[in-house]
Amino acid sequence: TILLDHVKYQFIQETPVQYRIKLNLRDRFKREQEMTNMLKEFLGKDAVLIFERVDEIPALSSGKRKYVVNGMRS
């Protein structure tokens, strides 16, 4: 897939319609619009996507990375 082939990522749902996607790029990734279109097909056209480029996505104490996070408060 586009997302997995080019980046390490963490997908965080912040509100019912707002999502933050943390990206750790392996190389120059210039298809952000294509990724936005693909995600909006799954999340809905009203989804607000915030892309954040980061140097690292921290691992859990187990050494694994959490790729999807529910960041909404109950």
Predicted model as a PDB file, atoms N, CA, C, CB and O in Angstrom, pLDDT in the B-factor column:
MODEL        1                                                                  
ATOM      1  N   THR A   1       0.837  -1.183   0.000  1.00 51.00           N  
ATOM      2  CA  THR A   1       0.000   0.000   0.000  1.00 51.00           C  
ATOM      3  C   THR A   1       0.880   1.242   0.000  1.00 51.00           C  
ATOM      4  CB  THR A   1      -0.951   0.000   1.212  1.00 51.00           C  
ATOM      5  O   THR A   1       2.069   1.172   0.309  1.00 51.00           O  
ATOM      6  N   ILE A   2       0.302   2.347  -0.339  1.00 54.00           N  
ATOM      7  CA  ILE A   2       1.032   3.608  -0.385  1.00 54.00           C  
ATOM      8  C   ILE A   2       1.637   3.919   0.970  1.00 54.00           C  
ATOM      9  CB  ILE A   2       0.115   4.748  -0.832  1.00 54.00           C  
ATOM     10  O   ILE A   2       2.824   4.229   1.067  1.00 54.00           O  
ATOM     11  N   LEU A   3       0.837   3.840   2.004  1.00 53.00           N  
ATOM     12  CA  LEU A   3       1.280   4.239   3.326  1.00 53.00           C  
ATOM     13  C   LEU A   3       2.417   3.362   3.835  1.00 53.00           C  
ATOM     14  CB  LEU A   3       0.123   4.194   4.292  1.00 53.00           C  
ATOM     15  O   LEU A   3       3.424   3.881   4.317  1.00 53.00           O  
ATOM     16  N   LEU A   4       2.278   2.073   3.740  1.00 55.00           N  
ATOM     17  CA  LEU A   4       3.270   1.169   4.306  1.00 55.00           C  
ATOM     18  C   LEU A   4       4.554   1.088   3.498  1.00 55.00           C  
ATOM     19  CB  LEU A   4       2.687  -0.191   4.435  1.00 55.00           C  
ATOM     20  O   LEU A   4       5.612   0.812   4.064  1.00 55.00           O  
ATOM     21  N   ASP A   5       4.494   1.318   2.200  1.00 57.00           N  
ATOM     22  CA  ASP A   5       5.678   1.206   1.357  1.00 57.00           C  
ATOM     23  C   ASP A   5       6.676   2.329   1.560  1.00 57.00           C  
ATOM     24  CB  ASP A   5       5.273   1.165  -0.073  1.00 57.00           C  
ATOM     25  O   ASP A   5       7.866   2.136   1.311  1.00 57.00           O  
ATOM     26  N   HIS A   6       6.234   3.491   2.003  1.00 58.00           N  
ATOM     27  CA  HIS A   6       7.096   4.660   2.010  1.00 58.00           C  
ATOM     28  C   HIS A   6       7.364   5.278   3.378  1.00 58.00           C  
ATOM     29  CB  HIS A   6       6.511   5.676   1.147  1.00 58.00           C  
ATOM     30  O   HIS A   6       8.282   6.087   3.519  1.00 58.00           O  
ATOM     31  N   VAL A   7       6.587   4.914   4.375  1.00 67.00           N  
ATOM     32  CA  VAL A   7       6.702   5.611   5.655  1.00 67.00           C  
ATOM     33  C   VAL A   7       6.501   4.680   6.838  1.00 67.00           C  
ATOM     34  CB  VAL A   7       5.702   6.740   5.722  1.00 67.00           C  
ATOM     35  O   VAL A   7       5.870   3.628   6.731  1.00 67.00           O  
ATOM     36  N   LYS A   8       7.053   5.097   7.963  1.00 80.00           N  
ATOM     37  CA  LYS A   8       6.618   4.556   9.251  1.00 80.00           C  
ATOM     38  C   LYS A   8       5.601   5.568   9.737  1.00 80.00           C  
ATOM     39  CB  LYS A   8       7.833   4.343  10.296  1.00 80.00           C  
ATOM     40  O   LYS A   8       5.796   6.771   9.566  1.00 80.00           O  
ATOM     41  N   TYR A   9       4.525   5.105  10.338  1.00 84.00           N  
ATOM     42  CA  TYR A   9       3.450   6.025  10.664  1.00 84.00           C  
ATOM     43  C   TYR A   9       2.819   5.696  12.006  1.00 84.00           C  
ATOM     44  CB  TYR A   9       2.398   6.006   9.579  1.00 84.00           C  
ATOM     45  O   TYR A   9       2.985   4.603  12.547  1.00 84.00           O  
ATOM     46  N   GLN A  10       2.093   6.671  12.522  1.00 90.00           N  
ATOM     47  CA  GLN A  10       1.198   6.466  13.657  1.00 90.00           C  
ATOM     48  C   GLN A  10      -0.055   7.276  13.361  1.00 90.00           C  
ATOM     49  CB  GLN A  10       1.866   6.895  15.034  1.00 90.00           C  
ATOM     50  O   GLN A  10       0.025   8.466  13.056  1.00 90.00           O  
ATOM     51  N   PHE A  11      -1.197   6.636  13.450  1.00 91.00           N  
ATOM     52  CA  PHE A  11      -2.485   7.216  13.103  1.00 91.00           C  
ATOM     53  C   PHE A  11      -3.238   7.461  14.401  1.00 91.00           C  
ATOM     54  CB  PHE A  11      -3.296   6.287  12.134  1.00 91.00           C  
ATOM     55  O   PHE A  11      -3.526   6.517  15.137  1.00 91.00           O  
ATOM     56  N   ILE A  12      -3.563   8.720  14.691  1.00 93.00           N  
ATOM     57  CA  ILE A  12      -4.195   9.080  15.964  1.00 93.00           C  
ATOM     58  C   ILE A  12      -5.535   9.749  15.688  1.00 93.00           C  
ATOM     59  CB  ILE A  12      -3.276  10.020  16.801  1.00 93.00           C  
ATOM     60  O   ILE A  12      -5.603  10.763  14.994  1.00 93.00           O  
ATOM     61  N   GLN A  13      -6.600   9.170  16.239  1.00 94.00           N  
ATOM     62  CA  GLN A  13      -7.909   9.809  16.129  1.00 94.00           C  
ATOM     63  C   GLN A  13      -8.059  10.745  17.313  1.00 94.00           C  
ATOM     64  CB  GLN A  13      -9.073   8.754  16.085  1.00 94.00           C  
ATOM     65  O   GLN A  13      -8.067  10.303  18.462  1.00 94.00           O  
ATOM     66  N   GLU A  14      -8.179  12.050  17.035  1.00 94.00           N  
ATOM     67  CA  GLU A  14      -8.252  13.063  18.090  1.00 94.00           C  
ATOM     68  C   GLU A  14      -9.684  13.455  18.427  1.00 94.00           C  
ATOM     69  CB  GLU A  14      -7.478  14.293  17.678  1.00 94.00           C  
ATOM     70  O   GLU A  14      -9.986  13.742  19.586  1.00 94.00           O  
ATOM     71  N   THR A  15     -10.556  13.471  17.450  1.00 94.00           N  
ATOM     72  CA  THR A  15     -11.978  13.761  17.630  1.00 94.00           C  
ATOM     73  C   THR A  15     -12.729  12.827  16.675  1.00 94.00           C  
ATOM     74  CB  THR A  15     -12.316  15.299  17.348  1.00 94.00           C  
ATOM     75  O   THR A  15     -12.097  12.088  15.919  1.00 94.00           O  
ATOM     76  N   PRO A  16     -14.059  12.849  16.696  1.00 93.00           N  
ATOM     77  CA  PRO A  16     -14.781  11.982  15.761  1.00 93.00           C  
ATOM     78  C   PRO A  16     -14.436  12.220  14.285  1.00 93.00           C  
ATOM     79  CB  PRO A  16     -16.253  12.170  15.954  1.00 93.00           C  
ATOM     80  O   PRO A  16     -14.613  11.320  13.464  1.00 93.00           O  
ATOM     81  N   VAL A  17     -13.947  13.421  13.935  1.00 94.00           N  
ATOM     82  CA  VAL A  17     -13.635  13.699  12.523  1.00 94.00           C  
ATOM     83  C   VAL A  17     -12.202  14.173  12.298  1.00 94.00           C  
ATOM     84  CB  VAL A  17     -14.586  14.739  11.987  1.00 94.00           C  
ATOM     85  O   VAL A  17     -11.818  14.412  11.153  1.00 94.00           O  
ATOM     86  N   GLN A  18     -11.402  14.316  13.349  1.00 95.00           N  
ATOM     87  CA  GLN A  18     -10.039  14.828  13.185  1.00 95.00           C  
ATOM     88  C   GLN A  18      -9.025  13.735  13.494  1.00 95.00           C  
ATOM     89  CB  GLN A  18      -9.800  16.051  14.095  1.00 95.00           C  
ATOM     90  O   GLN A  18      -9.115  13.041  14.506  1.00 95.00           O  
ATOM     91  N   TYR A  19      -8.057  13.604  12.591  1.00 94.00           N  
ATOM     92  CA  TYR A  19      -7.045  12.565  12.690  1.00 94.00           C  
ATOM     93  C   TYR A  19      -5.669  13.190  12.496  1.00 94.00           C  
ATOM     94  CB  TYR A  19      -7.296  11.443  11.648  1.00 94.00           C  
ATOM     95  O   TYR A  19      -5.489  14.044  11.628  1.00 94.00           O  
ATOM     96  N   ARG A  20      -4.708  12.770  13.294  1.00 93.00           N  
ATOM     97  CA  ARG A  20      -3.317  13.199  13.146  1.00 93.00           C  
ATOM     98  C   ARG A  20      -2.537  11.981  12.662  1.00 93.00           C  
ATOM     99  CB  ARG A  20      -2.722  13.775  14.506  1.00 93.00           C  
ATOM    100  O   ARG A  20      -2.619  10.903  13.250  1.00 93.00           O  
ATOM    101  N   ILE A  21      -1.787  12.166  11.589  1.00 90.00           N  
ATOM    102  CA  ILE A  21      -0.977  11.088  11.047  1.00 90.00           C  
ATOM    103  C   ILE A  21       0.482  11.504  11.191  1.00 90.00           C  
ATOM    104  CB  ILE A  21      -1.347  10.779   9.549  1.00 90.00           C  
ATOM    105  O   ILE A  21       0.956  12.403  10.498  1.00 90.00           O  
ATOM    106  N   LYS A  22       1.184  10.835  12.102  1.00 90.00           N  
ATOM    107  CA  LYS A  22       2.615  11.111  12.281  1.00 90.00           C  
ATOM    108  C   LYS A  22       3.374  10.271  11.269  1.00 90.00           C  
ATOM    109  CB  LYS A  22       3.092  10.799  13.753  1.00 90.00           C  
ATOM    110  O   LYS A  22       3.162   9.063  11.164  1.00 90.00           O  
ATOM    111  N   LEU A  23       4.261  10.921  10.526  1.00 85.00           N  
ATOM    112  CA  LEU A  23       5.002  10.253   9.462  1.00 85.00           C  
ATOM    113  C   LEU A  23       6.498  10.332   9.722  1.00 85.00           C  
ATOM    114  CB  LEU A  23       4.666  10.872   8.100  1.00 85.00           C  
ATOM    115  O   LEU A  23       7.037  11.405   9.992  1.00 85.00           O  
ATOM    116  N   ASN A  24       7.156   9.197   9.640  1.00 83.00           N  
ATOM    117  CA  ASN A  24       8.611   9.133   9.661  1.00 83.00           C  
ATOM    118  C   ASN A  24       8.993   8.622   8.282  1.00 83.00           C  
ATOM    119  CB  ASN A  24       9.174   8.200  10.836  1.00 83.00           C  
ATOM    120  O   ASN A  24       8.875   7.432   7.992  1.00 83.00           O  
ATOM    121  N   LEU A  25       9.448   9.530   7.443  1.00 73.00           N  
ATOM    122  CA  LEU A  25       9.663   9.216   6.035  1.00 73.00           C  
ATOM    123  C   LEU A  25      10.969   8.474   5.803  1.00 73.00           C  
ATOM    124  CB  LEU A  25       9.645  10.481   5.216  1.00 73.00           C  
ATOM    125  O   LEU A  25      12.012   8.850   6.339  1.00 73.00           O  
ATOM    126  N   ARG A  26      10.905   7.426   5.008  1.00 64.00           N  
ATOM    127  CA  ARG A  26      12.114   6.701   4.601  1.00 64.00           C  
ATOM    128  C   ARG A  26      12.795   7.415   3.432  1.00 64.00           C  
ATOM    129  CB  ARG A  26      11.769   5.240   4.212  1.00 64.00           C  
ATOM    130  O   ARG A  26      14.019   7.380   3.298  1.00 64.00           O  
ATOM    131  N   ASP A  27      12.009   8.044   2.611  1.00 61.00           N  
ATOM    132  CA  ASP A  27      12.533   8.773   1.457  1.00 61.00           C  
ATOM    133  C   ASP A  27      11.597   9.945   1.179  1.00 61.00           C  
ATOM    134  CB  ASP A  27      12.667   7.840   0.198  1.00 61.00           C  
ATOM    135  O   ASP A  27      10.645  10.170   1.927  1.00 61.00           O  
ATOM    136  N   ARG A  28      11.853  10.670   0.138  1.00 58.00           N  
ATOM    137  CA  ARG A  28      10.987  11.795  -0.216  1.00 58.00           C  
ATOM    138  C   ARG A  28       9.615  11.249  -0.593  1.00 58.00           C  
ATOM    139  CB  ARG A  28      11.598  12.636  -1.389  1.00 58.00           C  
ATOM    140  O   ARG A  28       9.499  10.431  -1.506  1.00 58.00           O  
ATOM    141  N   PHE A  29       8.616  11.681   0.083  1.00 60.00           N  
ATOM    142  CA  PHE A  29       7.259  11.217  -0.168  1.00 60.00           C  
ATOM    143  C   PHE A  29       6.445  12.408  -0.610  1.00 60.00           C  
ATOM    144  CB  PHE A  29       6.636  10.539   1.090  1.00 60.00           C  
ATOM    145  O   PHE A  29       6.166  13.304   0.187  1.00 60.00           O  
ATOM    146  N   LYS A  30       6.060  12.429  -1.868  1.00 62.00           N  
ATOM    147  CA  LYS A  30       5.397  13.599  -2.431  1.00 62.00           C  
ATOM    148  C   LYS A  30       3.946  13.320  -2.805  1.00 62.00           C  
ATOM    149  CB  LYS A  30       6.151  14.083  -3.646  1.00 62.00           C  
ATOM    150  O   LYS A  30       3.336  14.090  -3.547  1.00 62.00           O  
ATOM    151  N   ARG A  31       3.395  12.228  -2.299  1.00 69.00           N  
ATOM    152  CA  ARG A  31       2.032  11.887  -2.684  1.00 69.00           C  
ATOM    153  C   ARG A  31       1.065  12.078  -1.523  1.00 69.00           C  
ATOM    154  CB  ARG A  31       1.969  10.452  -3.187  1.00 69.00           C  
ATOM    155  O   ARG A  31       0.171  11.258  -1.313  1.00 69.00           O  
ATOM    156  N   GLU A  32       1.243  13.163  -0.767  1.00 74.00           N  
ATOM    157  CA  GLU A  32       0.382  13.433   0.382  1.00 74.00           C  
ATOM    158  C   GLU A  32      -1.079  13.570  -0.044  1.00 74.00           C  
ATOM    159  CB  GLU A  32       0.842  14.704   1.105  1.00 74.00           C  
ATOM    160  O   GLU A  32      -1.967  13.089   0.661  1.00 74.00           O  
ATOM    161  N   GLN A  33      -1.348  14.213  -1.176  1.00 79.00           N  
ATOM    162  CA  GLN A  33      -2.718  14.371  -1.653  1.00 79.00           C  
ATOM    163  C   GLN A  33      -3.335  13.013  -1.984  1.00 79.00           C  
ATOM    164  CB  GLN A  33      -2.755  15.288  -2.886  1.00 79.00           C  
ATOM    165  O   GLN A  33      -4.511  12.778  -1.705  1.00 79.00           O  
ATOM    166  N   GLU A  34      -2.551  12.131  -2.572  1.00 80.00           N  
ATOM    167  CA  GLU A  34      -3.046  10.787  -2.883  1.00 80.00           C  
ATOM    168  C   GLU A  34      -3.375  10.036  -1.591  1.00 80.00           C  
ATOM    169  CB  GLU A  34      -2.001   9.998  -3.718  1.00 80.00           C  
ATOM    170  O   GLU A  34      -4.381   9.329  -1.521  1.00 80.00           O  
ATOM    171  N   MET A  35      -2.530  10.188  -0.573  1.00 81.00           N  
ATOM    172  CA  MET A  35      -2.778   9.554   0.714  1.00 81.00           C  
ATOM    173  C   MET A  35      -4.034  10.150   1.358  1.00 81.00           C  
ATOM    174  CB  MET A  35      -1.554   9.719   1.646  1.00 81.00           C  
ATOM    175  O   MET A  35      -4.846   9.420   1.926  1.00 81.00           O  
ATOM    176  N   THR A  36      -4.193  11.463   1.270  1.00 86.00           N  
ATOM    177  CA  THR A  36      -5.379  12.132   1.813  1.00 86.00           C  
ATOM    178  C   THR A  36      -6.643  11.589   1.150  1.00 86.00           C  
ATOM    179  CB  THR A  36      -5.282  13.662   1.611  1.00 86.00           C  
ATOM    180  O   THR A  36      -7.612  11.265   1.837  1.00 86.00           O  
ATOM    181  N   ASN A  37      -6.639  11.490  -0.153  1.00 88.00           N  
ATOM    182  CA  ASN A  37      -7.804  10.981  -0.882  1.00 88.00           C  
ATOM    183  C   ASN A  37      -8.135   9.554  -0.465  1.00 88.00           C  
ATOM    184  CB  ASN A  37      -7.556  11.039  -2.392  1.00 88.00           C  
ATOM    185  O   ASN A  37      -9.303   9.222  -0.259  1.00 88.00           O  
ATOM    186  N   MET A  38      -7.109   8.704  -0.339  1.00 88.00           N  
ATOM    187  CA  MET A  38      -7.306   7.312   0.041  1.00 88.00           C  
ATOM    188  C   MET A  38      -7.910   7.217   1.453  1.00 88.00           C  
ATOM    189  CB  MET A  38      -5.967   6.543  -0.027  1.00 88.00           C  
ATOM    190  O   MET A  38      -8.854   6.459   1.678  1.00 88.00           O  
ATOM    191  N   LEU A  39      -7.360   7.989   2.397  1.00 90.00           N  
ATOM    192  CA  LEU A  39      -7.861   7.940   3.771  1.00 90.00           C  
ATOM    193  C   LEU A  39      -9.288   8.460   3.873  1.00 90.00           C  
ATOM    194  CB  LEU A  39      -6.956   8.743   4.688  1.00 90.00           C  
ATOM    195  O   LEU A  39     -10.092   7.920   4.633  1.00 90.00           O  
ATOM    196  N   LYS A  40      -9.609   9.506   3.111  1.00 93.00           N  
ATOM    197  CA  LYS A  40     -10.960  10.060   3.158  1.00 93.00           C  
ATOM    198  C   LYS A  40     -12.000   9.091   2.576  1.00 93.00           C  
ATOM    199  CB  LYS A  40     -11.004  11.386   2.401  1.00 93.00           C  
ATOM    200  O   LYS A  40     -13.181   9.178   2.913  1.00 93.00           O  
ATOM    201  N   GLU A  41     -11.570   8.179   1.715  1.00 94.00           N  
ATOM    202  CA  GLU A  41     -12.491   7.148   1.233  1.00 94.00           C  
ATOM    203  C   GLU A  41     -12.944   6.265   2.387  1.00 94.00           C  
ATOM    204  CB  GLU A  41     -11.828   6.293   0.134  1.00 94.00           C  
ATOM    205  O   GLU A  41     -14.093   5.824   2.414  1.00 94.00           O  
ATOM    206  N   PHE A  42     -12.053   6.003   3.342  1.00 90.00           N  
ATOM    207  CA  PHE A  42     -12.365   5.152   4.488  1.00 90.00           C  
ATOM    208  C   PHE A  42     -12.992   5.933   5.636  1.00 90.00           C  
ATOM    209  CB  PHE A  42     -11.111   4.456   4.971  1.00 90.00           C  
ATOM    210  O   PHE A  42     -13.892   5.432   6.310  1.00 90.00           O  
ATOM    211  N   LEU A  43     -12.522   7.157   5.862  1.00 93.00           N  
ATOM    212  CA  LEU A  43     -12.920   7.924   7.037  1.00 93.00           C  
ATOM    213  C   LEU A  43     -14.097   8.854   6.800  1.00 93.00           C  
ATOM    214  CB  LEU A  43     -11.768   8.718   7.523  1.00 93.00           C  
ATOM    215  O   LEU A  43     -14.751   9.295   7.745  1.00 93.00           O  
ATOM    216  N   GLY A  44     -14.363   9.147   5.541  1.00 94.00           N  
ATOM    217  CA  GLY A  44     -15.440  10.074   5.190  1.00 94.00           C  
ATOM    218  C   GLY A  44     -14.878  11.372   4.639  1.00 94.00           C  
ATOM    219  O   GLY A  44     -13.784  11.797   5.012  1.00 94.00           O  
ATOM    220  N   LYS A  45     -15.629  11.992   3.756  1.00 93.00           N  
ATOM    221  CA  LYS A  45     -15.140  13.189   3.073  1.00 93.00           C  
ATOM    222  C   LYS A  45     -14.961  14.373   4.017  1.00 93.00           C  
ATOM    223  CB  LYS A  45     -16.089  13.569   1.962  1.00 93.00           C  
ATOM    224  O   LYS A  45     -14.221  15.303   3.698  1.00 93.00           O  
ATOM    225  N   ASP A  46     -15.631  14.356   5.183  1.00 95.00           N  
ATOM    226  CA  ASP A  46     -15.510  15.453   6.142  1.00 95.00           C  
ATOM    227  C   ASP A  46     -14.344  15.290   7.108  1.00 95.00           C  
ATOM    228  CB  ASP A  46     -16.780  15.580   6.922  1.00 95.00           C  
ATOM    229  O   ASP A  46     -14.133  16.138   7.975  1.00 95.00           O  
ATOM    230  N   ALA A  47     -13.590  14.212   6.964  1.00 95.00           N  
ATOM    231  CA  ALA A  47     -12.456  13.972   7.867  1.00 95.00           C  
ATOM    232  C   ALA A  47     -11.422  15.087   7.722  1.00 95.00           C  
ATOM    233  CB  ALA A  47     -11.804  12.593   7.577  1.00 95.00           C  
ATOM    234  O   ALA A  47     -11.124  15.541   6.617  1.00 95.00           O  
ATOM    235  N   VAL A  48     -10.886  15.514   8.855  1.00 95.00           N  
ATOM    236  CA  VAL A  48      -9.817  16.510   8.887  1.00 95.00           C  
ATOM    237  C   VAL A  48      -8.528  15.748   9.170  1.00 95.00           C  
ATOM    238  CB  VAL A  48     -10.085  17.641   9.976  1.00 95.00           C  
ATOM    239  O   VAL A  48      -8.387  15.114  10.216  1.00 95.00           O  
ATOM    240  N   LEU A  49      -7.595  15.816   8.231  1.00 94.00           N  
ATOM    241  CA  LEU A  49      -6.338  15.078   8.354  1.00 94.00           C  
ATOM    242  C   LEU A  49      -5.192  16.047   8.587  1.00 94.00           C  
ATOM    243  CB  LEU A  49      -6.074  14.223   7.095  1.00 94.00           C  
ATOM    244  O   LEU A  49      -4.995  16.988   7.818  1.00 94.00           O  
ATOM    245  N   ILE A  50      -4.442  15.810   9.648  1.00 92.00           N  
ATOM    246  CA  ILE A  50      -3.281  16.640   9.965  1.00 92.00           C  
ATOM    247  C   ILE A  50      -2.057  15.750   9.840  1.00 92.00           C  
ATOM    248  CB  ILE A  50      -3.386  17.283  11.406  1.00 92.00           C  
ATOM    249  O   ILE A  50      -1.912  14.780  10.583  1.00 92.00           O  
ATOM    250  N   PHE A  51      -1.177  16.078   8.903  1.00 89.00           N  
ATOM    251  CA  PHE A  51       0.052  15.304   8.723  1.00 89.00           C  
ATOM    252  C   PHE A  51       1.174  15.982   9.495  1.00 89.00           C  
ATOM    253  CB  PHE A  51       0.420  15.167   7.211  1.00 89.00           C  
ATOM    254  O   PHE A  51       1.384  17.190   9.385  1.00 89.00           O  
ATOM    255  N   GLU A  52       1.882  15.192  10.267  1.00 88.00           N  
ATOM    256  CA  GLU A  52       2.991  15.702  11.079  1.00 88.00           C  
ATOM    257  C   GLU A  52       4.225  14.848  10.788  1.00 88.00           C  
ATOM    258  CB  GLU A  52       2.635  15.681  12.617  1.00 88.00           C  
ATOM    259  O   GLU A  52       4.247  13.648  11.064  1.00 88.00           O  
ATOM    260  N   ARG A  53       5.234  15.478  10.234  1.00 86.00           N  
ATOM    261  CA  ARG A  53       6.478  14.748   9.966  1.00 86.00           C  
ATOM    262  C   ARG A  53       7.320  14.728  11.239  1.00 86.00           C  
ATOM    263  CB  ARG A  53       7.274  15.399   8.781  1.00 86.00           C  
ATOM    264  O   ARG A  53       7.561  15.771  11.848  1.00 86.00           O  
ATOM    265  N   VAL A  54       7.764  13.543  11.637  1.00 89.00           N  
ATOM    266  CA  VAL A  54       8.528  13.374  12.867  1.00 89.00           C  
ATOM    267  C   VAL A  54       9.811  12.604  12.571  1.00 89.00           C  
ATOM    268  CB  VAL A  54       7.688  12.644  13.944  1.00 89.00           C  
ATOM    269  O   VAL A  54       9.897  11.878  11.581  1.00 89.00           O  
ATOM    270  N   ASP A  55      10.803  12.772  13.439  1.00 87.00           N  
ATOM    271  CA  ASP A  55      12.064  12.054  13.279  1.00 87.00           C  
ATOM    272  C   ASP A  55      11.954  10.604  13.734  1.00 87.00           C  
ATOM    273  CB  ASP A  55      13.166  12.755  14.053  1.00 87.00           C  
ATOM    274  O   ASP A  55      12.653   9.728  13.226  1.00 87.00           O  
ATOM    275  N   GLU A  56      11.079  10.364  14.688  1.00 86.00           N  
ATOM    276  CA  GLU A  56      10.943   9.014  15.227  1.00 86.00           C  
ATOM    277  C   GLU A  56       9.538   8.836  15.775  1.00 86.00           C  
ATOM    278  CB  GLU A  56      12.003   8.740  16.328  1.00 86.00           C  
ATOM    279  O   GLU A  56       8.911   9.792  16.232  1.00 86.00           O  
ATOM    280  N   ILE A  57       9.057   7.618  15.725  1.00 85.00           N  
ATOM    281  CA  ILE A  57       7.810   7.246  16.371  1.00 85.00           C  
ATOM    282  C   ILE A  57       8.209   6.322  17.513  1.00 85.00           C  
ATOM    283  CB  ILE A  57       6.787   6.555  15.363  1.00 85.00           C  
ATOM    284  O   ILE A  57       8.680   5.211  17.272  1.00 85.00           O  
ATOM    285  N   PRO A  58       8.025   6.768  18.757  1.00 84.00           N  
ATOM    286  CA  PRO A  58       8.520   6.005  19.898  1.00 84.00           C  
ATOM    287  C   PRO A  58       7.921   4.606  19.985  1.00 84.00           C  
ATOM    288  CB  PRO A  58       8.231   6.752  21.170  1.00 84.00           C  
ATOM    289  O   PRO A  58       6.745   4.393  19.691  1.00 84.00           O  
ATOM    290  N   ALA A  59       8.750   3.672  20.389  1.00 84.00           N  
ATOM    291  CA  ALA A  59       8.299   2.300  20.602  1.00 84.00           C  
ATOM    292  C   ALA A  59       7.771   2.166  22.031  1.00 84.00           C  
ATOM    293  CB  ALA A  59       9.453   1.283  20.337  1.00 84.00           C  
ATOM    294  O   ALA A  59       8.156   2.923  22.922  1.00 84.00           O  
ATOM    295  N   LEU A  60       6.892   1.201  22.231  1.00 85.00           N  
ATOM    296  CA  LEU A  60       6.412   0.863  23.562  1.00 85.00           C  
ATOM    297  C   LEU A  60       7.520   0.127  24.309  1.00 85.00           C  
ATOM    298  CB  LEU A  60       5.116  -0.001  23.490  1.00 85.00           C  
ATOM    299  O   LEU A  60       8.548  -0.200  23.715  1.00 85.00           O  
ATOM    300  N   SER A  61       7.332  -0.133  25.575  1.00 89.00           N  
ATOM    301  CA  SER A  61       8.360  -0.849  26.351  1.00 89.00           C  
ATOM    302  C   SER A  61       8.627  -2.240  25.786  1.00 89.00           C  
ATOM    303  CB  SER A  61       7.934  -0.964  27.820  1.00 89.00           C  
ATOM    304  O   SER A  61       9.700  -2.800  26.008  1.00 89.00           O  
ATOM    305  N   SER A  62       7.675  -2.797  25.065  1.00 92.00           N  
ATOM    306  CA  SER A  62       7.847  -4.114  24.433  1.00 92.00           C  
ATOM    307  C   SER A  62       8.726  -4.047  23.191  1.00 92.00           C  
ATOM    308  CB  SER A  62       6.493  -4.698  24.064  1.00 92.00           C  
ATOM    309  O   SER A  62       9.136  -5.080  22.661  1.00 92.00           O  
ATOM    310  N   GLY A  63       9.020  -2.820  22.720  1.00 85.00           N  
ATOM    311  CA  GLY A  63       9.790  -2.654  21.499  1.00 85.00           C  
ATOM    312  C   GLY A  63       8.918  -2.509  20.262  1.00 85.00           C  
ATOM    313  O   GLY A  63       9.418  -2.194  19.182  1.00 85.00           O  
ATOM    314  N   LYS A  64       7.616  -2.738  20.412  1.00 86.00           N  
ATOM    315  CA  LYS A  64       6.683  -2.599  19.288  1.00 86.00           C  
ATOM    316  C   LYS A  64       6.191  -1.160  19.217  1.00 86.00           C  
ATOM    317  CB  LYS A  64       5.482  -3.582  19.430  1.00 86.00           C  
ATOM    318  O   LYS A  64       6.221  -0.426  20.204  1.00 86.00           O  
ATOM    319  N   ARG A  65       5.736  -0.773  18.027  1.00 82.00           N  
ATOM    320  CA  ARG A  65       5.156   0.552  17.836  1.00 82.00           C  
ATOM    321  C   ARG A  65       3.648   0.434  17.736  1.00 82.00           C  
ATOM    322  CB  ARG A  65       5.734   1.236  16.578  1.00 82.00           C  
ATOM    323  O   ARG A  65       3.126  -0.498  17.124  1.00 82.00           O  
ATOM    324  N   LYS A  66       2.961   1.375  18.335  1.00 85.00           N  
ATOM    325  CA  LYS A  66       1.513   1.420  18.248  1.00 85.00           C  
ATOM    326  C   LYS A  66       1.162   2.242  17.013  1.00 85.00           C  
ATOM    327  CB  LYS A  66       0.870   2.027  19.551  1.00 85.00           C  
ATOM    328  O   LYS A  66       1.425   3.443  16.969  1.00 85.00           O  
ATOM    329  N   TYR A  67       0.563   1.592  16.000  1.00 82.00           N  
ATOM    330  CA  TYR A  67       0.299   2.257  14.739  1.00 82.00           C  
ATOM    331  C   TYR A  67      -1.029   3.016  14.730  1.00 82.00           C  
ATOM    332  CB  TYR A  67       0.313   1.251  13.630  1.00 82.00           C  
ATOM    333  O   TYR A  67      -1.193   3.967  13.966  1.00 82.00           O  
ATOM    334  N   VAL A  68      -1.966   2.605  15.567  1.00 87.00           N  
ATOM    335  CA  VAL A  68      -3.258   3.273  15.636  1.00 87.00           C  
ATOM    336  C   VAL A  68      -3.525   3.612  17.102  1.00 87.00           C  
ATOM    337  CB  VAL A  68      -4.406   2.375  15.034  1.00 87.00           C  
ATOM    338  O   VAL A  68      -3.423   2.754  17.979  1.00 87.00           O  
ATOM    339  N   VAL A  69      -3.872   4.894  17.356  1.00 87.00           N  
ATOM    340  CA  VAL A  69      -4.100   5.362  18.719  1.00 87.00           C  
ATOM    341  C   VAL A  69      -5.450   6.074  18.760  1.00 87.00           C  
ATOM    342  CB  VAL A  69      -2.945   6.310  19.197  1.00 87.00           C  
ATOM    343  O   VAL A  69      -5.762   6.895  17.898  1.00 87.00           O  
ATOM    344  N   ASN A  70      -6.248   5.743  19.783  1.00 89.00           N  
ATOM    345  CA  ASN A  70      -7.475   6.482  20.017  1.00 89.00           C  
ATOM    346  C   ASN A  70      -7.123   7.587  20.997  1.00 89.00           C  
ATOM    347  CB  ASN A  70      -8.634   5.555  20.564  1.00 89.00           C  
ATOM    348  O   ASN A  70      -6.949   7.323  22.186  1.00 89.00           O  
ATOM    349  N   GLY A  71      -7.015   8.824  20.519  1.00 85.00           N  
ATOM    350  CA  GLY A  71      -6.655   9.942  21.338  1.00 85.00           C  
ATOM    351  C   GLY A  71      -7.838  10.743  21.845  1.00 85.00           C  
ATOM    352  O   GLY A  71      -7.659  11.828  22.398  1.00 85.00           O  
ATOM    353  N   MET A  72      -9.042  10.226  21.663  1.00 82.00           N  
ATOM    354  CA  MET A  72     -10.239  10.941  22.107  1.00 82.00           C  
ATOM    355  C   MET A  72     -10.449  10.690  23.585  1.00 82.00           C  
ATOM    356  CB  MET A  72     -11.488  10.507  21.298  1.00 82.00           C  
ATOM    357  O   MET A  72     -10.247   9.578  24.073  1.00 82.00           O  
ATOM    358  N   ARG A  73     -10.851  11.720  24.285  1.00 69.00           N  
ATOM    359  CA  ARG A  73     -11.149  11.593  25.711  1.00 69.00           C  
ATOM    360  C   ARG A  73     -12.592  11.117  25.874  1.00 69.00           C  
ATOM    361  CB  ARG A  73     -10.922  12.947  26.458  1.00 69.00           C  
ATOM    362  O   ARG A  73     -13.466  11.523  25.108  1.00 69.00           O  
ATOM    363  N   SER A  74     -12.843  10.273  26.848  1.00 53.00           N  
ATOM    364  CA  SER A  74     -14.206   9.756  27.081  1.00 53.00           C  
ATOM    365  C   SER A  74     -15.068  10.834  27.703  1.00 53.00           C  
ATOM    366  CB  SER A  74     -14.180   8.503  27.994  1.00 53.00           C  
ATOM    367  O   SER A  74     -16.245  10.602  27.976  1.00 53.00           O  
TER     368      SER A  74                                                      
ENDMDL                                                                          
END                                                                             
